[in-house]
């Protein structure tokens, strides 16, 4: 199985569920903020009836870029696992088997390679201090995006309470 097929399958598995959105694209010339904004727009369309009235969020890739911080591959595995297995709104409610999604997240990071660049809007996921900079107009959102080995991937979870 080629790398593109593996990545699409893995991101498809990690993004399973109505509040999770993933994408894999060819990485040549791809901008991570552009990709994140594209996936965020898809999430906003899918969740338009759930957004708080008057809610606003980043509208452009430049605004998304301001929300992203660089992380390493190890942190990317941790956050991909969290976004696929846990719920941002109700963090004590597991959604998926954590071991299964952790293996998938490790494989995604491995396929992008050790020289890949990873980004997130999440600055803290500790139980009493969860924090992130928004990339959507939804109350809760978390994103991890990486680029390397000719591909770019992203996983986004949105939610409202």
N, C-alpha and C positions, 0 to 999 in steps of 0.2 A: 504494500500500500504506500503510495507516495505521501510526501509531507503535507501537501495541501489537503488531501482527503482525510488524513489523520487529524489535522488541526480542525477542519470543519466538523468532523465527528465529535471530537473532544469538546469544542466550544458549544456545539449543539447540545451535548449532554450537560455541560455546566450551566447552560442557559435555560434548561428545562423549567417550566413554570411560567405562570402568567405575568409575574413581576420581573422576570429576568430576560435580558436581551443580549445577544452576542453576535459577533461578526468576525469573519476572517477575510482579508483582502490581500492581494499582492502588495508587497511592501515597497516596491520601487516607486519613489516619488510620493509615497503616502505620508501625510502629516497625521500624527497621533491626535492633535486637537480636532482636525477635520473629521477623522474617523469617530472620535467620541461624540462630537456634535451630531454627526449623522445618526448614530445609534440612539443618542438622547432624543433627537427629533422623532424617531420611530417610536420610542417609549412614550413620549408625550402624546403622540397621535393615538396610540393604543390605550392610554390611560387618561384621555382628555376628560372623561366624565368623572374621574376621581380627583382631579386637581382642585385645590382650594380656590375659591372664587378670587380673582385678581392676582393669583400667584404669578410671579415672574422668576426668571432664571436666565442664565447665559443664553444669548441669542446667536453668538458668532463663535467661530473657532478661536478667535483671539481672546474672548472672554473665558472660554473653556480652558485655554492654556494657562490663564491666571489661577485657575482652581487646581491645576495638576502639580504634583511634586514627583520628583524622580525617586524611585526605590530600587532595591536590588532584587534579583531573582528569587531569593529565599522569602523575602517579604511578599513578592508577587504570588508565590505559591500559597502563603498563609491567607492573603486577602482573596484570591480566587476561590480558595476552599470556603472561606467564610461566606462570600457572596452567593455561592452555589448551595451551601448546606444550611445556612442560618437565615433568619428573617431580620431585616434591618429595623422593622417596626416592633416586632416582638422577639427580641434576641434569645429568649429562653425556649423558644419553640423551634426545634430542629425540623428542617424541611426535607432533608435528604441524608443518606448514609454518609457521614463525614469521612470515613476511611476511603470509600469509593471515590468521592469527589476530590479528596486529597491526592490520590494516585493520578487522576485525570489532570489535575492542576500541575502536578510535578511533570507529567509528560508534555503538557503544553509548553512549560518553561524550557524543558529540555529540547524540544523540537525547534524553538526559536533560537536556542544556542546560548552559550555562556556570555557571548558578547552582546546579547540583546539589551535593549533599553526598556525599562518598565516605568509606568507612571500610574498614579492614583490620586484621587481627591480625598482619600481617607487619611486623617492625621492621627486618630486615636479610636480604638475599638474597645477600650477597657469598659467594664460594666457601668461605672459611674461617670465616665467622661467621654462617651462616644462623640466624635467630632469629625466633620468633613466640610469642605467647601462645595457648594452645589454646582452640579453640571446640568441639572434639569430644573423645571419649575415645580417639581414635586417636593413635598416636605422632607422626604427621605430619599437619598440616592447615594449609591456607592459605585465606583467604577475602577477597573484595573485594565490597563491597555499596555501592550508590548509590541515592539518592532524589532525584527532581526531575521536572519536567514531567508530574506526575500519575502517575508510576510508581516502583516500587522494584525493583531487580534485585540478584541475588547470584550469585556463582560461588564454589564451594567445591571444593577438592581434598583428598582424604584418602589416607593410605597407611600401610603397615606394612613394616618391613624384616625 
